[in-house]
Amino acid sequence: MSTNASLLPEWLAFALRIARQGGDLAHAAQRTFADADADSQVQTKSSIRDVVTELDQRVEAELTREIRRCYPEHGIYGEETGRYQADREYCWVLDPIDGTASYIHQQPTYTLSLALQWRGETIIGVVYAPVLGEMYQACQGGGAFCNDRRIRVTRHARLEEAMVSTGFSCLRAGWKSNNLPYFNAIAPLARSVRRFGSAALDLCYVASGREDAFWELNLEPYDYAAGILLVREAGGLCTDLHGGDQIKTEGLLATNGVLHQRMLAFFQGYQRPQNA
């Protein structure tokens, strides 16, 4: 545990404040993508399907500026600007708009994800879904909450009664060996499958009992750093696809805990493809 555990409430309050600030800024600007030519406001990254907007960059810049002003001794790892002294003992991990495609297409399921890590371990996690009006928060050892209401995972023990979700960032990245075989194996057995387009939101939905399990390949720390703490503080499990606690870009599985071994069985022998 952090040697400055007494500062957790202060850090959480700060995270909630700037997450709301950034999410509300993105929400207010979202209508401009309906009022104008959206394509003129969108840039591409690795491919035409991997997009970023001026708002992604603006929100990250504003939150980064506020973090550096209030906690100049902390590092920052943001999706858009990369690592700034991210090897420091404390580091903020930020995704300003998780679900940019949803954002530019006027859909509500995008989030702002913000985590504080101590020596690589998440101790504060905040995910804000501004259109949905939902603020998810967790402190290490303090439980998980949505809009100040305690949340917990489900206890569904059978895949046939489970709501599961996934994502396909691996397809956007051009992986030849991708998530489709796992989707095809799991989807016929589950009660239902959802696709929301924000890994952070999916993790919140596992934590709050709206989903029983979520898996995805090819995620980065800014996608899941906050969400994994929410799942664990809500009583669930979050591991890599081999069941290990150290989650990397190879893949992530989050469940209510009861279903974890059942879901892991689908990924036996999984290895990150060489072409990724």
C-alpha positions as CSV (number, residue, x, y, z in Angstrom):
1,M,0.0,0.0,0.0
2,S,1.1,3.6,-0.6
3,T,3.1,5.2,2.1
4,N,0.8,8.2,1.6
5,A,-2.5,6.4,2.1
6,S,-3.8,9.3,4.2
7,L,-3.8,11.3,1.0
8,L,-6.1,9.0,-0.9
9,P,-9.3,11.1,-0.2
10,E,-7.5,14.2,-1.4
11,W,-6.3,12.5,-4.6
12,L,-9.8,11.0,-5.2
13,A,-11.5,14.4,-4.8
14,F,-9.0,15.9,-7.2
15,A,-9.5,13.1,-9.7
16,L,-13.3,13.4,-9.5
17,R,-13.1,17.2,-10.0
18,I,-10.9,17.2,-13.1
19,A,-12.6,14.1,-14.6
20,R,-16.0,15.9,-14.5
21,Q,-14.3,19.1,-15.9
22,G,-12.9,17.2,-18.8
23,G,-15.9,15.0,-19.5
24,D,-18.3,17.9,-19.4
25,L,-16.0,19.8,-21.8
26,A,-16.1,16.9,-24.3
27,H,-19.9,16.5,-23.9
28,A,-20.6,20.2,-24.5
29,A,-18.5,20.1,-27.7
30,Q,-19.9,16.8,-29.0
31,R,-22.8,18.5,-30.7
32,T,-20.3,20.3,-33.0
33,F,-19.8,17.0,-34.7
34,A,-23.5,17.0,-35.7
35,D,-23.6,20.7,-36.6
36,A,-20.6,20.6,-38.9
37,D,-18.7,18.3,-41.2
38,A,-17.4,15.8,-38.6
39,D,-14.8,14.4,-40.9
40,S,-13.1,17.8,-41.0
41,Q,-12.6,17.6,-37.2
42,V,-11.2,14.1,-37.1
43,Q,-7.6,12.9,-37.6
44,T,-6.4,9.4,-38.1
45,K,-3.7,7.5,-36.2
46,S,-2.5,4.1,-37.4
47,S,-5.4,3.7,-39.9
48,I,-8.6,5.5,-41.1
49,R,-10.5,3.5,-38.4
50,D,-8.2,4.7,-35.6
51,V,-9.3,8.2,-35.0
52,V,-8.6,11.2,-32.7
53,T,-10.3,14.5,-32.4
54,E,-9.2,18.0,-31.4
55,L,-11.3,17.4,-28.2
56,D,-9.3,14.3,-27.3
57,Q,-6.2,16.5,-27.4
58,R,-7.8,19.5,-25.8
59,V,-9.2,17.6,-22.8
60,E,-6.0,15.7,-22.2
61,A,-4.0,19.0,-22.4
62,E,-6.3,20.7,-19.8
63,L,-6.2,17.7,-17.4
64,T,-2.5,17.3,-17.8
65,R,-2.0,21.0,-17.1
66,E,-4.1,20.8,-13.9
67,I,-2.2,17.7,-12.7
68,R,1.2,19.3,-13.3
69,R,0.0,22.4,-11.5
70,C,-1.4,20.6,-8.4
71,Y,1.0,17.6,-8.3
72,P,4.3,18.6,-10.1
73,E,6.1,15.7,-8.5
74,H,3.8,13.1,-10.2
75,G,4.2,11.6,-13.6
76,I,1.6,11.4,-16.3
77,Y,0.8,8.8,-19.0
78,G,-1.8,10.0,-21.5
79,E,-3.2,8.4,-24.6
80,E,-2.6,11.4,-26.8
81,T,0.6,12.9,-25.4
82,G,2.4,9.8,-24.1
83,R,4.6,9.6,-21.1
84,Y,5.7,12.5,-19.1
85,Q,8.1,11.4,-16.3
86,A,5.9,8.3,-16.0
87,D,8.6,6.4,-14.2
88,R,8.0,8.5,-11.0
89,E,6.6,6.8,-7.9
90,Y,3.1,8.3,-8.6
91,C,1.8,8.5,-12.1
92,W,-1.6,9.6,-13.5
93,V,-2.9,7.4,-16.3
94,L,-5.4,9.2,-18.6
95,D,-7.7,8.5,-21.5
96,P,-9.5,11.8,-22.3
97,I,-12.2,10.1,-24.6
98,D,-12.3,6.4,-24.4
99,G,-14.6,5.6,-27.3
100,T,-13.8,8.3,-29.8
101,A,-15.6,6.6,-32.6
102,S,-18.8,6.6,-30.5
103,Y,-18.1,10.3,-29.7
104,I,-17.9,11.4,-33.3
105,H,-21.0,9.3,-34.2
106,Q,-23.1,11.0,-31.6
107,Q,-23.4,7.9,-29.4
108,P,-23.5,8.1,-25.6
109,T,-21.1,5.3,-24.6
110,Y,-17.8,7.1,-24.4
111,T,-16.0,7.9,-21.1
112,L,-13.1,9.8,-19.6
113,S,-10.8,7.4,-17.7
114,L,-8.4,8.6,-15.0
115,A,-6.2,6.6,-12.6
116,L,-3.5,7.3,-10.1
117,Q,-0.9,4.6,-9.8
118,W,1.7,4.1,-7.1
119,R,4.7,2.1,-8.4
120,G,2.5,0.7,-11.2
121,E,-0.4,-0.3,-9.0
122,T,-3.7,1.6,-9.3
123,I,-4.8,3.2,-6.1
124,I,-7.4,5.7,-7.5
125,G,-9.7,5.0,-10.3
126,V,-12.3,7.3,-11.8
127,V,-14.4,6.8,-15.0
128,Y,-16.9,9.4,-16.1
129,A,-19.6,8.8,-18.7
130,P,-20.9,12.4,-19.2
131,V,-23.8,11.7,-21.5
132,L,-25.1,8.9,-19.2
133,G,-24.6,11.1,-16.1
134,E,-22.5,8.4,-14.3
135,M,-19.4,8.9,-12.3
136,Y,-17.6,5.7,-11.2
137,Q,-15.0,5.9,-8.5
138,A,-12.8,3.6,-6.4
139,C,-10.0,4.0,-3.9
140,Q,-7.8,1.0,-3.1
141,G,-9.5,-0.8,-0.1
142,G,-12.5,1.5,-0.1
143,G,-15.0,-0.2,-2.4
144,A,-16.5,0.9,-5.7
145,F,-19.2,3.5,-6.3
146,C,-21.4,5.0,-9.1
147,N,-22.8,8.4,-8.3
148,D,-22.0,7.8,-4.6
149,R,-23.9,4.5,-4.6
150,R,-22.0,1.4,-3.7
151,I,-21.8,-1.1,-6.6
152,R,-21.0,-4.8,-6.6
153,V,-20.6,-7.5,-9.2
154,T,-23.2,-10.2,-9.9
155,R,-23.1,-13.8,-8.7
156,H,-24.2,-15.5,-11.9
157,A,-22.3,-18.8,-12.0
158,R,-23.4,-20.1,-15.5
159,L,-22.4,-18.6,-18.8
160,E,-25.9,-19.3,-20.1
161,E,-27.2,-16.6,-17.6
162,A,-24.4,-14.2,-18.2
163,M,-24.3,-10.9,-20.1
164,V,-20.9,-10.6,-21.6
165,S,-19.2,-7.9,-23.6
166,T,-16.0,-7.4,-25.7
167,G,-14.3,-5.1,-28.1
168,F,-12.4,-5.3,-31.4
169,S,-9.5,-2.9,-31.2
170,C,-7.4,-5.7,-32.5
171,L,-9.3,-5.5,-35.8
172,R,-8.8,-1.8,-36.0
173,A,-5.1,-2.5,-35.4
174,G,-5.1,-5.0,-38.3
175,W,-4.3,-8.1,-36.3
176,K,-4.6,-11.2,-38.5
177,S,-5.0,-13.4,-35.4
178,N,-7.7,-11.5,-33.6
179,N,-10.7,-11.7,-31.3
180,L,-13.2,-13.1,-33.8
181,P,-12.6,-16.8,-32.9
182,Y,-13.1,-16.1,-29.2
183,F,-16.2,-14.1,-29.9
184,N,-17.6,-16.9,-32.1
185,A,-16.9,-19.4,-29.3
186,I,-18.4,-17.4,-26.5
187,A,-21.3,-15.6,-28.1
188,P,-23.5,-18.7,-28.7
189,L,-23.1,-19.9,-25.1
190,A,-23.8,-16.6,-23.3
191,R,-27.2,-15.2,-22.5
192,S,-26.4,-12.1,-24.6
193,V,-23.4,-10.1,-25.8
194,R,-22.9,-6.4,-25.9
195,R,-20.4,-4.0,-27.6
196,F,-20.2,-0.5,-26.1
197,G,-16.9,0.7,-27.6
198,S,-15.3,1.8,-24.4
199,A,-13.3,-0.7,-22.4
200,A,-13.4,1.6,-19.4
201,L,-17.2,1.6,-19.5
202,D,-17.3,-2.2,-19.9
203,L,-15.2,-2.6,-16.8
204,C,-17.5,-0.2,-14.9
205,Y,-20.5,-2.3,-16.1
206,V,-18.9,-5.5,-14.8
207,A,-18.2,-3.7,-11.5
208,S,-21.8,-2.5,-11.3
209,G,-23.4,-5.8,-12.2
210,R,-24.7,-4.7,-15.6
211,E,-22.3,-7.2,-17.2
212,D,-21.0,-10.5,-15.9
213,A,-17.8,-10.6,-17.9
214,F,-15.7,-8.5,-20.4
215,W,-12.7,-9.5,-22.4
216,E,-10.6,-7.7,-25.0
217,L,-7.3,-7.9,-26.8
218,N,-4.9,-5.1,-27.6
219,L,-5.7,-2.7,-24.8
220,E,-3.3,-0.1,-23.3
221,P,-3.0,0.9,-19.6
222,Y,-4.9,4.1,-20.2
223,D,-7.9,2.0,-21.3
224,Y,-8.1,-0.2,-18.2
225,A,-6.0,1.3,-15.4
226,A,-9.1,2.9,-13.6
227,G,-11.5,0.2,-14.6
228,I,-9.6,-2.8,-13.1
229,L,-9.6,-1.1,-9.7
230,L,-13.4,-0.6,-9.9
231,V,-13.9,-4.3,-10.8
232,R,-11.7,-5.5,-8.0
233,E,-13.2,-3.1,-5.4
234,A,-16.6,-4.3,-6.5
235,G,-15.7,-7.9,-5.7
236,G,-14.8,-9.1,-9.2
237,L,-11.6,-10.4,-10.8
238,C,-9.5,-8.8,-13.5
239,T,-6.6,-10.7,-15.0
240,D,-4.7,-11.2,-18.2
241,L,-6.0,-14.0,-20.5
242,H,-3.8,-16.5,-18.6
243,G,-5.2,-15.6,-15.2
244,G,-2.2,-13.5,-14.2
245,D,-2.6,-10.3,-12.1
246,Q,-0.1,-8.3,-14.2
247,I,-2.3,-7.1,-17.1
248,K,-0.5,-6.0,-20.3
249,T,-1.5,-5.4,-23.9
250,E,-1.8,-9.1,-24.7
251,G,-5.4,-9.1,-23.3
252,L,-7.7,-8.6,-20.4
253,L,-10.5,-10.6,-18.7
254,A,-12.8,-9.1,-16.1
255,T,-15.6,-11.1,-14.5
256,N,-17.8,-11.3,-11.4
257,G,-15.2,-13.8,-10.1
258,V,-17.6,-16.8,-10.2
259,L,-17.3,-17.0,-14.0
260,H,-13.6,-16.4,-14.2
261,Q,-12.3,-19.9,-14.6
262,R,-15.1,-20.7,-17.1
263,M,-14.1,-17.7,-19.2
264,L,-10.4,-18.3,-19.0
265,A,-10.9,-21.8,-20.5
266,F,-11.7,-20.1,-23.9
267,F,-8.2,-18.6,-24.0
268,Q,-6.0,-21.6,-23.2
269,G,-2.9,-21.4,-25.2
270,Y,-3.5,-17.7,-26.2
271,Q,-0.4,-15.8,-27.3
272,R,-0.2,-12.3,-28.6
273,P,0.2,-12.7,-32.4
274,Q,3.6,-11.9,-33.9
275,N,2.0,-9.5,-36.5
276,A,0.4,-7.4,-33.7
